[in-house]
Amino acid sequence: MKKTHIIRTFFVMALAIYAQLTFAQREPMDPVKRAERVSADLKQALTLDDATTKKVYDLELSRTQEAQKIREKNADDRDAMRESMKGVNEKFQTSIKAVLTEEQFKKYQEWQTAEREKRGPRGGGNRRRK
């Protein structure tokens, strides 16, 4: 009985450590893969035609490549990175609004909100509660 309890405990601890290491080492997605995924998701969510999907892909690829450069350049300065990212995101929003119809853009905004909700709250995990 004691042996099986020790084996179970060891197994659970090994599983927990493995899970922690797996999630802790997740690296940012390659810009091309991200652009492919996002454009495919938007094609389905917004019922886009192939030409519009290609334009969305190009916009997303450009945005992710710029974001990657900003992350590399401002790795030590989070505030500078945040400000630079705001500019990239505003440029993307303007560009995608020009590509999509008014109805598609509304659906896009709803899709964006749903995606943010899926991810849950960001940052602040170590802040003390008041």
FENLIN-V551391 format. One record per pair of residues at least 4 apart in sequence whose ideal C-beta (glycine too) atoms are under 6 Angstrom apart, sorted by the first residue. I is the first residue (numbers start at 1). J is the second residue. D is the distance in Angstrom with one decimal. If there is no record, write none. Layout:
i=<I & I>
j=<J & J>
d=<D & D>
//
This chain:
i=<20 & 29 & 29 & 31 & 31 & 31 & 34 & 35 & 35 & 35 & 35 & 38 & 39 & 39 & 39 & 39 & 41 & 42 & 42 & 43 & 43 & 45 & 46 & 46 & 48 & 48 & 55 & 59 & 59 & 63 & 63 & 66 & 67 & 70 & 70 & 70 & 74 & 74 & 97 & 100 & 100>
j=<24 & 33 & 34 & 64 & 65 & 68 & 64 & 57 & 60 & 61 & 64 & 60 & 53 & 56 & 57 & 60 & 45 & 46 & 56 & 48 & 53 & 111 & 104 & 107 & 52 & 53 & 99 & 95 & 96 & 88 & 92 & 88 & 88 & 74 & 81 & 84 & 80 & 81 & 105 & 104 & 105>
d=<5.8 & 5.4 & 4.4 & 3.7 & 4.9 & 5.8 & 5.0 & 5.3 & 4.2 & 3.9 & 5.9 & 4.8 & 5.4 & 4.8 & 3.9 & 5.9 & 6.0 & 5.3 & 5.4 & 4.6 & 4.5 & 4.8 & 4.8 & 5.1 & 4.3 & 4.7 & 4.7 & 5.2 & 5.7 & 5.9 & 4.5 & 4.9 & 5.8 & 5.8 & 5.9 & 4.6 & 4.6 & 3.9 & 5.4 & 3.9 & 4.5>
//
